[in-house]
Amino acid sequence: MQRRKFGQTGLDVSLLGFGCMRLPTVADPSPDSDVGNIDETQSISMICYAIDHGVDYIDTAYNYHGGKSEVLVGKALADGYRGRVKLATKLPVWNVDVESDCDRILDEQLAKLQTDHVDMYLLHALNKHTWRDKVLKLNILPFLDRALQDGRIKYAGFSFHDDLATFKEIVNGHDWDFCQIQLNYMDQEYQAGVDGLRYAAGKGLAVVIMEPLRGGRLARNVPGEIQAIWDQASVKRSPAQWAFRWVADLPEVSVILSGMGNLEEVKENIHTMADAEPLSLSKTELNLIEQVKQLYNQRIKVNCTDCRYCLPCPQEVSIPRVFSIYNHTSVYNVIEEGKRQYSHLIKNGNDASRCVECGNCESVCPQNLPIIQLLQGAHAILA
């Protein structure tokens, strides 16, 4: 297992982190189960196997698995494993209405995790609104300082979902130890992106990566033309291994989280990280990954920039959302997922079938898109 420095904390951690958001579940949980529908036996076995094979960063959150993930993790670490890992969990800032909520929630988390402290404590899913309207206005930063001083947490950080400018604002807004961002070879300029990774690392923060497989979409249902490119490589790797290796190649990365759902994924990921040193991919391999990225992008159906000039639609069609679902379905070959997402638009009366071809949207579209025709194409696939 490769290990990386965790910012300026003096710690080193396993490159692979175990994310406890997608643990295996059972269809018919026991009504008296304290872990909900999580498959307790299988999940604990997976976590312990990972720790026994070098993984020492375990990541969970207050809301994962309906609030039961922390309970499961507490059970998994109870038999001597707690002292072998760095345990991370998150404060759901959206549940904070007054400053005292922070202490109440943290104490609840410590009880569920069966521990007296959390090693890495994050403010969960910050964006410009939660940062300005929650964190700053409700004195959450002073709470973090108190929790550090009294030993309930050892290091303070945040996870992030917004644009690069907001990310930099938050990085500069507190004396953080680490941050957590979404990054993969398809999302190099998305949210914080590679620029944000390097900005935070340059400030001395450890950077933890989430969604290295883009929610599994870079590993499952791989289109044939994409697989054909992977098959050209002299070193044979699965699509998941290629995605992990791209992230691991970045020297600023401290930990790569994976939400593993079965033991086979745990074993493969441990194997992948065994020799995933920074800057170890060859120029040929990096070019191969770039080819895959470009081919995925060529599968985009609508070059909508989400500028929203087309809104409001007189018929309340959510035009940019329709196109977003259409593109996502095509790019990642996830037709059933796309249909499920689109069904919510149908239920709410915002789907493309409501279009009456008035043409208002086309007259103001900066991209000069044939929106009416494209809406009809999207509806034919997704409805």
HELIX and SHEET records of a PDB file:
HELIX    1   1 GLU A   40  ASP A   52  1                                  13    
HELIX    2   2 TYR A   64  GLY A   67  5                                   4    
HELIX    3   3 SER A   69  ALA A   76  1                                   8    
HELIX    4   4 ARG A   82  ARG A   84  5                                   3    
HELIX    5   5 VAL A   93  ASN A   95  5                                   3    
HELIX    6   6 SER A  100  LEU A  113  1                                  14    
HELIX    7   7 LYS A  128  HIS A  129  1                                   2    
HELIX    8   8 THR A  130  LEU A  136  3                                   7    
HELIX    9   9 ILE A  140  GLN A  149  1                                  10    
HELIX   10  10 LEU A  164  VAL A  171  1                                   8    
HELIX   11  11 GLY A  193  GLY A  202  1                                  10    
HELIX   12  12 GLY A  224  TRP A  230  1                                   7    
HELIX   13  13 PRO A  239  ALA A  248  1                                  10    
HELIX   14  14 LEU A  263  THR A  272  1                                  10    
HELIX   15  15 LYS A  283  GLN A  298  1                                  16    
HELIX   16  16 ILE A  319  TYR A  332  1                                  14    
HELIX   17  17 ILE A  335  ASN A  348  1                                  14    
HELIX   18  18 ALA A  352  ARG A  354  5                                   3    
HELIX   19  19 ASN A  360  VAL A  364  1                                   5    
HELIX   20  20 ILE A  371  LEU A  382  1                                  12    
SHEET    1   A 2 ARG A   3  LYS A   5  0                                        
SHEET    2   A 2 ASP A  12  SER A  14 -1                                        
SHEET    1   B 9 LEU A  16  GLY A  19  0                                        
SHEET    2   B 9 TYR A  57  ASP A  59  1                                        
SHEET    3   B 9 LYS A  86  LEU A  91  1                                        
SHEET    4   B 9 VAL A 118  LEU A 126  1                                        
SHEET    5   B 9 ILE A 153  PHE A 160  1                                        
SHEET    6   B 9 PHE A 178  GLN A 182  1                                        
SHEET    7   B 9 ALA A 206  MET A 210  1                                        
SHEET    8   B 9 VAL A 255  SER A 258  1                                        
SHEET    9   B 9 LEU A  16  GLY A  19  1                                        
END                                                                             
